[in-house]
Amino acid sequence: MNQTLRKPTSEDKPPRRTETKEVRRQQLINSTINSIAKHGIGGTTMSTVTDDAGLSLGIVNFHFESKQKLFEETLMHLAHEHHEHWLKEYRDAGLGAKDKLLAIVDAHFHPKICTRKKLAVWFAFYGEAGRRKTYRKLIEDIDAERFDISVELCTRLVEEGQYTGLPPRQIANILEAIYDGMWLDILTYPASYTRETAQAHLHGFLASTFPKHFDMPDY
């Protein structure tokens, strides 16, 4: 029987090696997040990661030089995911300083970013006394960018509303501290403290600080 030969399409082509490599690396990073959230950094081993991923130990050794390198790349994955999300929300917001600052604030509590599993991993890294300085060094530029943007937005709001009181840099510092504190409450009190609760509290802080720009939320 004669058969018409079909021209191969892109769907027929096998995945490129680079794509497979990136898929495997992401799979291992996701399993590292799962393991740290479950066992902590101290209890996470190459075996707990590979067991979660369903991969061999040789695969993780091929993609990462050491467990420490795997940890660092996991932290950078979370940091870049957070950075890309709030930066996109900031850029997509209106031109006003109010909308842009609110976009950064709300991005911290988006369901993609603010999950208890990911929060557990963040605080596991924060609590790693022996390597805290190393971990902070990895993400300090990302944090500094957000802080500088927040200072600039707070400065614009102070000028627009002719507010007196806390200087813009101090307000931005307080916002950074509140993000961490509310993330910790969400992680620690899952039955009573939600993303929505945290958002409402932060909106209340903004309304108290910039009453001409923000409305007090209904509690």
CYANA upper distance limits for C-alpha pairs under 8 A (distance plus 0.5 A):
  8 PRO  CA     12 ASP  CA      6.59
  8 PRO  CA     13 LYS  CA      8.24
  9 THR  CA     13 LYS  CA      7.54
 15 PRO  CA     19 GLU  CA      6.88
 15 PRO  CA     20 THR  CA      7.12
 16 ARG  CA     20 THR  CA      6.91
 17 ARG  CA     21 LYS  CA      6.56
 18 THR  CA     22 GLU  CA      6.71
 19 GLU  CA     23 VAL  CA      6.64
 20 THR  CA     24 ARG  CA      6.64
 21 LYS  CA     25 ARG  CA      6.65
 21 LYS  CA     63 HIS  CA      8.43
 22 GLU  CA     26 GLN  CA      6.58
 23 VAL  CA     27 GLN  CA      6.57
 24 ARG  CA     28 LEU  CA      6.76
 25 ARG  CA     29 ILE  CA      6.72
 25 ARG  CA     63 HIS  CA      7.01
 26 GLN  CA     30 ASN  CA      6.56
 27 GLN  CA     31 SER  CA      6.75
 27 GLN  CA     53 ALA  CA      7.04
 28 LEU  CA     32 THR  CA      6.59
 28 LEU  CA     49 VAL  CA      7.30
 28 LEU  CA     50 THR  CA      7.80
 28 LEU  CA     53 ALA  CA      6.79
 28 LEU  CA     60 VAL  CA      7.58
 29 ILE  CA     33 ILE  CA      6.82
 29 ILE  CA     70 LEU  CA      7.75
 29 ILE  CA     73 GLU  CA      7.94
 29 ILE  CA     74 THR  CA      5.89
 29 ILE  CA     77 HIS  CA      8.39
 30 ASN  CA     34 ASN  CA      6.87
 30 ASN  CA     74 THR  CA      8.41
 31 SER  CA     35 SER  CA      6.56
 31 SER  CA     49 VAL  CA      5.87
 31 SER  CA     50 THR  CA      7.94
 31 SER  CA     52 ASP  CA      6.11
 31 SER  CA     53 ALA  CA      6.07
 32 THR  CA     36 ILE  CA      6.54
 32 THR  CA     44 THR  CA      8.17
 32 THR  CA     49 VAL  CA      5.90
 32 THR  CA     70 LEU  CA      8.38
 32 THR  CA     71 PHE  CA      8.04
 32 THR  CA     74 THR  CA      7.54
 33 ILE  CA     37 ALA  CA      6.55
 33 ILE  CA     74 THR  CA      7.65
 33 ILE  CA    117 LYS  CA      7.87
 33 ILE  CA    118 LYS  CA      7.42
 33 ILE  CA    121 VAL  CA      6.89
 34 ASN  CA     38 LYS  CA      6.71
 34 ASN  CA     52 ASP  CA      8.13
 34 ASN  CA    117 LYS  CA      7.60
 35 SER  CA     39 HIS  CA      6.14
 35 SER  CA     40 GLY  CA      7.54
 35 SER  CA     44 THR  CA      6.34
 35 SER  CA     48 THR  CA      6.83
 35 SER  CA     49 VAL  CA      6.63
 35 SER  CA     52 ASP  CA      7.94
 36 ILE  CA     40 GLY  CA      4.77
 36 ILE  CA     41 ILE  CA      5.79
 36 ILE  CA     43 GLY  CA      7.94
 36 ILE  CA     44 THR  CA      6.36
 36 ILE  CA    120 ALA  CA      8.10
 36 ILE  CA    121 VAL  CA      6.42
 36 ILE  CA    124 ALA  CA      7.92
 37 ALA  CA    117 LYS  CA      5.96
 37 ALA  CA    118 LYS  CA      7.77
 37 ALA  CA    120 ALA  CA      5.79
 37 ALA  CA    121 VAL  CA      6.04
 39 HIS  CA     43 GLY  CA      5.37
 39 HIS  CA     44 THR  CA      6.37
 40 GLY  CA     44 THR  CA      6.68
 40 GLY  CA    121 VAL  CA      8.19
 40 GLY  CA    124 ALA  CA      6.85
 41 ILE  CA    124 ALA  CA      6.86
 41 ILE  CA    125 PHE  CA      8.07
 41 ILE  CA    128 GLU  CA      8.42
 44 THR  CA     48 THR  CA      6.45
 44 THR  CA     49 VAL  CA      7.61
 45 THR  CA     49 VAL  CA      6.88
 45 THR  CA     67 LYS  CA      7.83
 46 MET  CA     50 THR  CA      6.63
 46 MET  CA     57 LEU  CA      7.39
 46 MET  CA     60 VAL  CA      7.91
 46 MET  CA     67 LYS  CA      7.16
 47 SER  CA     51 ASP  CA      6.36
 47 SER  CA     57 LEU  CA      7.33
 48 THR  CA     52 ASP  CA      6.73
 49 VAL  CA     53 ALA  CA      6.71
 50 THR  CA     54 GLY  CA      6.19
 50 THR  CA     55 LEU  CA      5.54
 50 THR  CA     56 SER  CA      6.55
 50 THR  CA     57 LEU  CA      6.66
 50 THR  CA     60 VAL  CA      7.71
 51 ASP  CA     55 LEU  CA      7.15
 55 LEU  CA     59 ILE  CA      7.13
 55 LEU  CA     60 VAL  CA      8.39
 56 SER  CA     60 VAL  CA      7.68
 57 LEU  CA     61 ASN  CA      6.88
 58 GLY  CA     62 PHE  CA      6.54
 59 ILE  CA     63 HIS  CA      6.91
 60 VAL  CA     64 PHE  CA      6.39
 61 ASN  CA     65 GLU  CA      6.57
 61 ASN  CA     66 SER  CA      7.41
 64 PHE  CA     69 LYS  CA      6.68
 64 PHE  CA     70 LEU  CA      6.33
 65 GLU  CA     69 LYS  CA      6.68
 65 GLU  CA     70 LEU  CA      8.18
 66 SER  CA     70 LEU  CA      6.87
 67 LYS  CA     71 PHE  CA      6.70
 68 GLN  CA     72 GLU  CA      6.69
 69 LYS  CA     73 GLU  CA      6.68
 70 LEU  CA     74 THR  CA      6.62
 71 PHE  CA     75 LEU  CA      6.77
 72 GLU  CA     76 MET  CA      6.71
 72 GLU  CA    135 TYR  CA      7.75
 72 GLU  CA    138 LEU  CA      8.46
 73 GLU  CA     77 HIS  CA      6.53
 74 THR  CA     78 LEU  CA      6.97
 75 LEU  CA     79 ALA  CA      6.66
 75 LEU  CA    122 TRP  CA      8.15
 75 LEU  CA    125 PHE  CA      8.34
 75 LEU  CA    135 TYR  CA      8.30
 76 MET  CA     80 HIS  CA      6.44
 76 MET  CA    138 LEU  CA      7.76
 76 MET  CA    139 ILE  CA      7.63
 77 HIS  CA     81 GLU  CA      6.54
 78 LEU  CA     82 HIS  CA      6.64
 78 LEU  CA    118 LYS  CA      8.30
 79 ALA  CA     83 HIS  CA      6.51
 79 ALA  CA    139 ILE  CA      7.22
 79 ALA  CA    142 ILE  CA      8.09
 80 HIS  CA     84 GLU  CA      6.39
 81 GLU  CA     85 HIS  CA      6.71
 81 GLU  CA    113 ILE  CA      8.17
 82 HIS  CA     86 TRP  CA      6.81
 82 HIS  CA    108 HIS  CA      8.27
 82 HIS  CA    113 ILE  CA      6.83
 83 HIS  CA     87 LEU  CA      6.45
 83 HIS  CA    142 ILE  CA      7.33
 84 GLU  CA     88 LYS  CA      6.53
 85 HIS  CA     89 GLU  CA      6.81
 85 HIS  CA    107 ALA  CA      7.29
 86 TRP  CA     90 TYR  CA      6.50
 86 TRP  CA    103 ALA  CA      7.70
 86 TRP  CA    104 ILE  CA      5.90
 86 TRP  CA    107 ALA  CA      5.66
 86 TRP  CA    108 HIS  CA      7.76
 87 LEU  CA     91 ARG  CA      6.62
 87 LEU  CA    104 ILE  CA      7.99
 88 LYS  CA     92 ASP  CA      6.50
 89 GLU  CA     93 ALA  CA      6.57
 89 GLU  CA    100 LYS  CA      8.34
 89 GLU  CA    103 ALA  CA      6.08
 89 GLU  CA    104 ILE  CA      7.24
 89 GLU  CA    107 ALA  CA      7.39
 90 TYR  CA    100 LYS  CA      5.62
 90 TYR  CA    101 LEU  CA      7.85
 90 TYR  CA    103 ALA  CA      5.92
 90 TYR  CA    104 ILE  CA      6.37
 91 ARG  CA    100 LYS  CA      8.00
 93 ALA  CA     99 ASP  CA      6.36
 93 ALA  CA    100 LYS  CA      5.92
 93 ALA  CA    103 ALA  CA      7.02
 94 GLY  CA     99 ASP  CA      6.22
 94 GLY  CA    100 LYS  CA      7.05
 95 LEU  CA     99 ASP  CA      7.78
 95 LEU  CA    100 LYS  CA      7.69
 96 GLY  CA    100 LYS  CA      6.93
 97 ALA  CA    101 LEU  CA      6.49
 97 ALA  CA    153 LEU  CA      5.73
 97 ALA  CA    154 CYS  CA      8.04
 97 ALA  CA    156 ARG  CA      6.98
 97 ALA  CA    157 LEU  CA      6.93
 98 LYS  CA    102 LEU  CA      6.65
 98 LYS  CA    153 LEU  CA      8.13
 98 LYS  CA    157 LEU  CA      7.56
 98 LYS  CA    213 HIS  CA      7.13
 98 LYS  CA    214 PHE  CA      8.23
 99 ASP  CA    103 ALA  CA      6.57
100 LYS  CA    104 ILE  CA      6.99
100 LYS  CA    153 LEU  CA      8.09
101 LEU  CA    105 VAL  CA      6.80
101 LEU  CA    150 SER  CA      7.19
101 LEU  CA    153 LEU  CA      6.91
101 LEU  CA    154 CYS  CA      8.32
102 LEU  CA    106 ASP  CA      6.53
103 ALA  CA    107 ALA  CA      6.51
104 ILE  CA    108 HIS  CA      7.42
105 VAL  CA    109 PHE  CA      8.22
105 VAL  CA    199 GLN  CA      8.34
105 VAL  CA    202 LEU  CA      8.13
106 ASP  CA    110 HIS  CA      7.20
106 ASP  CA    199 GLN  CA      7.11
107 ALA  CA    113 ILE  CA      8.26
108 HIS  CA    113 ILE  CA      7.17
108 HIS  CA    114 CYS  CA      7.05
108 HIS  CA    179 TYR  CA      7.67
109 PHE  CA    113 ILE  CA      7.08
109 PHE  CA    114 CYS  CA      5.60
109 PHE  CA    195 ARG  CA      6.10
109 PHE  CA    196 GLU  CA      8.30
109 PHE  CA    198 ALA  CA      8.25
109 PHE  CA    199 GLN  CA      7.40
110 HIS  CA    114 CYS  CA      6.21
110 HIS  CA    195 ARG  CA      8.32
111 PRO  CA    115 THR  CA      6.76
113 ILE  CA    118 LYS  CA      7.89
114 CYS  CA    118 LYS  CA      7.41
114 CYS  CA    119 LEU  CA      7.16
114 CYS  CA    183 TRP  CA      8.07
114 CYS  CA    195 ARG  CA      7.89
115 THR  CA    119 LEU  CA      6.58
116 ARG  CA    120 ALA  CA      6.45
116 ARG  CA    186 ILE  CA      7.71
116 ARG  CA    187 LEU  CA      5.96
117 LYS  CA    121 VAL  CA      7.06
118 LYS  CA    122 TRP  CA      6.80
119 LEU  CA    123 PHE  CA      6.76
119 LEU  CA    183 TRP  CA      7.21
119 LEU  CA    184 LEU  CA      8.04
119 LEU  CA    187 LEU  CA      6.97
120 ALA  CA    124 ALA  CA      6.56
120 ALA  CA    187 LEU  CA      7.28
121 VAL  CA    125 PHE  CA      6.87
122 TRP  CA    126 TYR  CA      6.84
123 PHE  CA    127 GLY  CA      6.47
123 PHE  CA    184 LEU  CA      8.34
124 ALA  CA    128 GLU  CA      6.92
125 PHE  CA    132 ARG  CA      7.44
125 PHE  CA    135 TYR  CA      7.62
126 TYR  CA    132 ARG  CA      6.62
126 TYR  CA    135 TYR  CA      8.38
127 GLY  CA    132 ARG  CA      7.61
128 GLU  CA    132 ARG  CA      5.94
131 ARG  CA    135 TYR  CA      6.73
132 ARG  CA    136 ARG  CA      6.55
133 LYS  CA    137 LYS  CA      6.64
134 THR  CA    138 LEU  CA      7.04
135 TYR  CA    139 ILE  CA      7.43
136 ARG  CA    140 GLU  CA      6.22
137 LYS  CA    141 ASP  CA      8.46
139 ILE  CA    143 ASP  CA      6.93
140 GLU  CA    144 ALA  CA      6.46
141 ASP  CA    145 GLU  CA      6.72
142 ILE  CA    146 ARG  CA      7.18
143 ASP  CA    147 PHE  CA      6.70
144 ALA  CA    148 ASP  CA      6.56
145 GLU  CA    149 ILE  CA      6.78
146 ARG  CA    150 SER  CA      6.64
147 PHE  CA    151 VAL  CA      6.69
147 PHE  CA    172 ALA  CA      6.96
147 PHE  CA    173 ASN  CA      8.04
147 PHE  CA    176 GLU  CA      8.12
148 ASP  CA    152 GLU  CA      6.81
149 ILE  CA    153 LEU  CA      6.74
150 SER  CA    154 CYS  CA      6.53
150 SER  CA    172 ALA  CA      6.20
151 VAL  CA    155 THR  CA      6.53
151 VAL  CA    168 PRO  CA      6.08
151 VAL  CA    169 ARG  CA      5.78
151 VAL  CA    171 ILE  CA      8.21
151 VAL  CA    172 ALA  CA      6.04
152 GLU  CA    156 ARG  CA      6.88
152 GLU  CA    168 PRO  CA      8.26
153 LEU  CA    157 LEU  CA      6.83
154 CYS  CA    158 VAL  CA      6.63
154 CYS  CA    168 PRO  CA      5.59
154 CYS  CA    169 ARG  CA      8.23
154 CYS  CA    171 ILE  CA      7.78
154 CYS  CA    172 ALA  CA      7.67
155 THR  CA    159 GLU  CA      6.74
155 THR  CA    168 PRO  CA      5.77
156 ARG  CA    160 GLU  CA      6.56
157 LEU  CA    161 GLY  CA      6.49
157 LEU  CA    210 PHE  CA      7.88
157 LEU  CA    213 HIS  CA      8.36
158 VAL  CA    162 GLN  CA      5.93
158 VAL  CA    163 TYR  CA      5.52
158 VAL  CA    164 THR  CA      8.06
158 VAL  CA    168 PRO  CA      7.77
158 VAL  CA    210 PHE  CA      8.20
159 GLU  CA    163 TYR  CA      7.50
161 GLY  CA    210 PHE  CA      8.03
161 GLY  CA    212 LYS  CA      6.88
161 GLY  CA    213 HIS  CA      8.20
163 TYR  CA    210 PHE  CA      7.91
166 LEU  CA    170 GLN  CA      6.84
166 LEU  CA    171 ILE  CA      6.92
167 PRO  CA    171 ILE  CA      6.94
168 PRO  CA    172 ALA  CA      6.74
169 ARG  CA    173 ASN  CA      6.72
170 GLN  CA    174 ILE  CA      6.70
171 ILE  CA    175 LEU  CA      6.77
172 ALA  CA    176 GLU  CA      6.88
173 ASN  CA    177 ALA  CA      6.89
174 ILE  CA    178 ILE  CA      6.59
175 LEU  CA    179 TYR  CA      6.74
176 GLU  CA    180 ASP  CA      7.20
177 ALA  CA    181 GLY  CA      6.68
178 ILE  CA    182 MET  CA      6.39
178 ILE  CA    202 LEU  CA      8.27
179 TYR  CA    183 TRP  CA      6.60
180 ASP  CA    184 LEU  CA      6.72
181 GLY  CA    185 ASP  CA      6.86
182 MET  CA    186 ILE  CA      6.65
182 MET  CA    198 ALA  CA      6.52
183 TRP  CA    187 LEU  CA      6.74
184 LEU  CA    188 THR  CA      6.46
185 ASP  CA    189 TYR  CA      6.15
185 ASP  CA    190 PRO  CA      8.38
185 ASP  CA    193 TYR  CA      7.00
186 ILE  CA    190 PRO  CA      6.16
186 ILE  CA    193 TYR  CA      5.73
186 ILE  CA    194 THR  CA      6.28
186 ILE  CA    195 ARG  CA      7.45
186 ILE  CA    198 ALA  CA      8.41
189 TYR  CA    193 TYR  CA      6.05
190 PRO  CA    194 THR  CA      7.34
193 TYR  CA    197 THR  CA      6.69
193 TYR  CA    198 ALA  CA      7.84
194 THR  CA    198 ALA  CA      6.86
195 ARG  CA    199 GLN  CA      6.66
196 GLU  CA    200 ALA  CA      6.67
197 THR  CA    201 HIS  CA      6.81
198 ALA  CA    202 LEU  CA      6.80
199 GLN  CA    203 HIS  CA      6.60
200 ALA  CA    204 GLY  CA      6.65
200 ALA  CA    217 PRO  CA      6.72
200 ALA  CA    219 TYR  CA      8.03
201 HIS  CA    205 PHE  CA      6.86
202 LEU  CA    206 LEU  CA      6.80
203 HIS  CA    207 ALA  CA      6.65
203 HIS  CA    214 PHE  CA      8.08
203 HIS  CA    215 ASP  CA      8.33
203 HIS  CA    216 MET  CA      7.34
203 HIS  CA    217 PRO  CA      7.09
204 GLY  CA    208 SER  CA      6.65
204 GLY  CA    215 ASP  CA      8.19
204 GLY  CA    216 MET  CA      5.74
204 GLY  CA    217 PRO  CA      6.57
205 PHE  CA    209 THR  CA      6.62
206 LEU  CA    210 PHE  CA      6.18
206 LEU  CA    211 PRO  CA      7.96
206 LEU  CA    214 PHE  CA      6.82
207 ALA  CA    211 PRO  CA      5.22
207 ALA  CA    212 LYS  CA      8.34
207 ALA  CA    213 HIS  CA      7.68
207 ALA  CA    214 PHE  CA      5.08
207 ALA  CA    215 ASP  CA      5.82
207 ALA  CA    216 MET  CA      5.71
208 SER  CA    216 MET  CA      7.98
210 PHE  CA    214 PHE  CA      6.63
211 PRO  CA    215 ASP  CA      7.15
